[in-house]
Amino acid sequence: MPRPLLVAGVDSSTQSCKYITVNAATGEIRTSTALPHPDGTAVDPKAWWDAFTGVGATALGGVKAVSVSAQQHSTIFLGANEEPVNEAILWNDQRATSSALELRREFGPDWWARELGMIPTAAHPVSKLRWLARTAPETADRVQRVVIPHDWLTWRLLGAQGDPTTDRSDASGTGYWASTGAGYRTDILEAAFGRQLSVPRVLGPGERAGVTSGGVVVGAGCGDNAASAFGLGTVQGEAVVSIGTSMTVSMVDTLHVVDVTGHVADMADAAGAQLPIVATLNGARILNSAAHMLSLSLGELDELASQGPPDAQGLCFLPYLDGERTPLLPASQGALIGLTRFSMTPQNLARAAILGLACAIADAIDDLSRAGLVIEIVTLVGGGSRSAALRQAVADLTGRTVGWPESREYAALGAARQAAWALTGELPDWPPAKRQAVDPAERAEWTTEVRERHRNTAAVLYGAELT
């Protein structure tokens, strides 16, 4: 029996680097390896390369093609010798908030939404470039090139020869590339940084970035959200909620979104369509923090949250623990409101944490609906998707069926699918991941009150800051 043709996918996420090998014909995962990344919102990119090498993504034993997905927005500044001149600033770093607000004022939110499909936050590279130019001009003077993690890892894998490449999904998250077809906006890049910089060439979804010295084909690569949707086999009408360090809600669609609130960004997917997305800073860490506060495991927290009243007996937990990006509340903290002698129980505290995250997900789904997208089903992925209480709460609060696939590294799988595409020239027709599902409860009158409580409490605490 002939040995199957193998391809590889890499996901260099915030927390770790995952490497998988996959049967190119069937999409079956054959091997999987992972190594952690250092914590923090600023990291020496060499730590990412060390993990990339450590999982075997440079050895590539037995594979014919590889593609790389990675955390989006995190920004690497390269000097004349192609080495980083500064730590990479991650997507969840808030230092560029004032720069993002400056850029909003200079061009106007409507202009950003119309011309770029997004409105700058501290997460976006365009804001980080403005911050670096304003606060560290001597360092900024040394910068010759700006790249995103998947661009940099792909380029290094190819021996750092020639110019780096990227793809539509990661380019569309920079703040200076328009997914509507306008491409790079050098006027915005110059306005942000004060001069032009070298930027990666944008490849099409099935293009090759190159071939390694060992003869392995390297695909275009993509951002992690686009890779997850591609690995899942997402269909139109399906909102994918990724609950990891952050929380994102995205959809594969052909619609170009213009959202003047800035909540929905018009990003590109990994296969030539669009990936409108809502991103928050706070995801599974909400549940991790609540479990730590109650001295519970995540499984115990989930069980406890299912034992009390579904509305947490009036407790309202606003989960802005690390500040927030959507809504734009960079200096905010979390809040627990509605404490009484009767509501102060472990069950209600656990349930309030679940509802805080579930309401954030429901708000994001509403944002996508207001932008003109039709959402028929909701799929949860990532570490937070393991919570049965959260799955049911999202179904109840949104009134939609909520599904979840088996636990797999979907971003790495999406990258592997892209690698197979680059190798063969044909989009692989791998079977989509099977989902289990739960429907909204028939009687869930409490949901309207819970959502109103969260909205009203946030409005009172944050007022005009809620945009």
FENSULUR-V769322 format. One record per backbone hydrogen bond with DSSP energy under -0.5 kcal/mol. NH is the residue of the N-H (numbers start at 1). CO is the residue of the C=O. E is the energy in kcal/mol with one decimal. If there is no record, write none. Layout:
# FENSULUR-V769322
nh={NH	NH}
co={CO	CO}
e={E	E}
This chain:
# FENSULUR-V769322
nh={7	8	9	10	11	12	13	13	17	18	19	20	21	22	23	24	24	27	30	31	33	35	37	43	45	47	48	48	49	50	51	52	53	54	55	56	57	60	63	64	65	66	67	69	70	71	74	75	76	78	78	79	82	85	86	88	89	90	90	93	97	100	101	102	103	104	105	106	107	108	112	113	114	115	116	117	118	124	125	126	127	128	129	130	131	132	133	134	135	136	140	141	142	142	143	143	144	145	146	147	149	151	152	153	154	155	156	157	158	159	160	166	168	171	172	173	174	178	179	181	183	185	186	188	189	190	191	192	193	194	198	201	203	203	207	209	210	212	215	217	218	219	219	220	222	224	227	228	229	230	231	232	233	234	238	239	239	240	240	241	241	242	242	243	243	244	244	247	248	249	250	251	252	253	253	257	260	262	265	265	266	267	269	274	275	277	278	280	283	283	284	284	285	286	287	288	289	290	291	292	293	294	295	296	301	302	303	304	305	306	306	307	308	312	314	315	316	318	318	319	320	321	322	323	323	324	329	329	332	335	337	344	345	349	350	351	352	353	354	355	356	357	358	359	360	361	362	363	364	365	366	367	368	369	370	371	372	373	375	376	376	377	378	379	380	381	384	385	386	387	388	391	392	393	394	395	396	397	398	399	400	402	403	404	405	406	408	410	413	414	415	416	417	418	419	420	421	422	423	424	425	430	431	433	436	438	444	447	448	449	450	451	452	453	454	455	456	457	458	459	460	461	462	463	463	465	466	467}
co={22	65	20	67	18	69	11	16	35	11	33	9	31	7	28	5	22	23	21	21	19	17	15	88	43	44	44	45	45	46	47	48	49	50	51	53	52	56	60	6	6	217	8	10	222	12	72	89	147	76	145	83	79	77	77	43	75	41	88	90	94	96	97	98	99	100	101	102	103	104	108	109	110	111	112	112	112	121	173	174	124	124	125	126	127	128	129	130	131	132	136	137	138	139	139	140	78	78	198	76	74	148	148	149	150	151	152	153	154	156	155	201	203	167	168	170	171	183	177	178	178	176	184	185	185	186	187	188	189	190	144	164	166	201	204	218	218	216	212	64	210	66	217	207	68	70	223	224	225	226	227	228	229	229	235	237	377	238	250	239	379	240	248	241	381	242	246	280	242	278	240	276	238	251	274	255	258	259	263	277	117	265	273	253	267	265	249	247	245	281	244	246	244	283	283	284	285	286	287	288	289	290	292	291	297	298	299	300	301	302	303	304	304	309	311	312	337	316	335	317	318	319	323	320	332	329	324	327	329	318	316	340	343	345	346	347	348	349	350	351	352	353	354	355	356	357	358	359	360	361	362	363	364	365	366	367	369	368	373	237	374	237	401	239	403	241	243	382	383	384	386	387	388	389	390	391	392	393	394	395	395	438	378	436	380	434	406	408	409	410	411	412	413	414	415	416	417	418	419	420	421	428	26	232	404	402	442	444	445	445	446	447	448	449	450	451	452	453	454	455	456	457	458	458	459	462	463	465}
e={-2.5	-2.5	-2.1	-1.9	-2.4	-2.7	-1.2	-2.1	-2.9	-2.4	-3.0	-2.4	-1.8	-3.2	-2.7	-3.1	-0.6	-2.9	-3.2	-1.1	-2.5	-1.8	-3.2	-2.0	-0.5	-2.4	-0.6	-0.8	-1.8	-2.4	-1.8	-2.4	-2.7	-2.5	-1.9	-1.2	-1.8	-2.4	-1.4	-2.8	-0.5	-2.4	-1.2	-3.1	-1.1	-2.2	-0.7	-2.6	-2.8	-0.6	-2.9	-2.7	-2.0	-2.3	-0.6	-2.6	-1.8	-2.7	-0.6	-1.5	-1.8	-2.4	-2.3	-2.0	-2.3	-2.1	-2.2	-2.6	-1.7	-2.6	-2.1	-2.6	-2.3	-3.1	-2.6	-1.1	-1.0	-1.1	-0.5	-2.1	-1.1	-1.6	-2.5	-1.5	-2.4	-2.5	-2.3	-2.0	-2.6	-2.2	-2.7	-2.1	-0.6	-1.3	-0.5	-1.3	-3.3	-2.0	-1.9	-2.1	-0.6	-0.7	-2.2	-2.7	-2.0	-2.3	-2.5	-2.2	-1.3	-2.0	-2.9	-2.8	-0.6	-2.3	-2.3	-1.2	-1.7	-2.4	-0.5	-1.2	-1.6	-2.8	-0.8	-0.7	-1.9	-2.3	-1.9	-2.4	-2.3	-2.5	-2.5	-2.0	-2.5	-0.6	-1.5	-3.0	-1.3	-2.7	-2.2	-2.3	-2.8	-2.9	-0.5	-1.0	-1.8	-2.0	-2.5	-2.4	-2.0	-2.1	-2.7	-2.3	-1.2	-2.2	-1.7	-0.6	-2.5	-0.6	-3.0	-0.6	-3.5	-0.7	-2.4	-0.6	-2.6	-0.8	-2.1	-1.2	-1.9	-2.4	-2.2	-1.5	-0.5	-0.6	-1.8	-0.7	-0.6	-1.4	-0.5	-2.8	-3.2	-1.5	-1.9	-2.9	-4.2	-2.0	-2.4	-2.9	-1.3	-0.6	-3.1	-0.5	-0.5	-1.9	-0.5	-2.5	-2.7	-2.0	-2.6	-2.2	-2.4	-1.8	-1.2	-3.0	-2.4	-2.3	-2.1	-2.6	-2.4	-0.7	-0.8	-1.6	-0.7	-1.8	-1.3	-1.8	-3.0	-0.6	-2.9	-0.7	-0.8	-1.5	-0.7	-1.2	-0.5	-1.2	-2.0	-1.3	-1.7	-1.7	-2.9	-1.5	-2.3	-2.3	-2.5	-2.5	-2.7	-1.6	-1.8	-2.7	-2.2	-1.8	-2.6	-2.7	-1.5	-2.1	-2.5	-2.6	-1.9	-2.2	-2.2	-2.2	-2.0	-2.1	-2.7	-1.4	-1.8	-2.0	-0.6	-3.0	-0.6	-1.8	-2.1	-3.1	-2.8	-2.9	-2.3	-1.4	-1.5	-1.6	-0.7	-2.2	-2.1	-2.2	-2.7	-2.0	-2.6	-2.8	-2.0	-1.7	-0.8	-2.7	-3.3	-2.2	-0.6	-0.8	-0.6	-1.6	-2.2	-2.6	-2.1	-2.2	-2.3	-2.0	-2.1	-2.3	-1.8	-2.3	-2.1	-2.5	-2.5	-1.0	-0.5	-1.6	-2.6	-2.5	-0.6	-1.8	-0.7	-0.7	-2.2	-2.4	-2.2	-2.5	-2.2	-2.5	-3.0	-2.4	-2.2	-2.1	-2.2	-2.4	-2.8	-0.5	-1.8	-2.4	-1.8	-1.2}
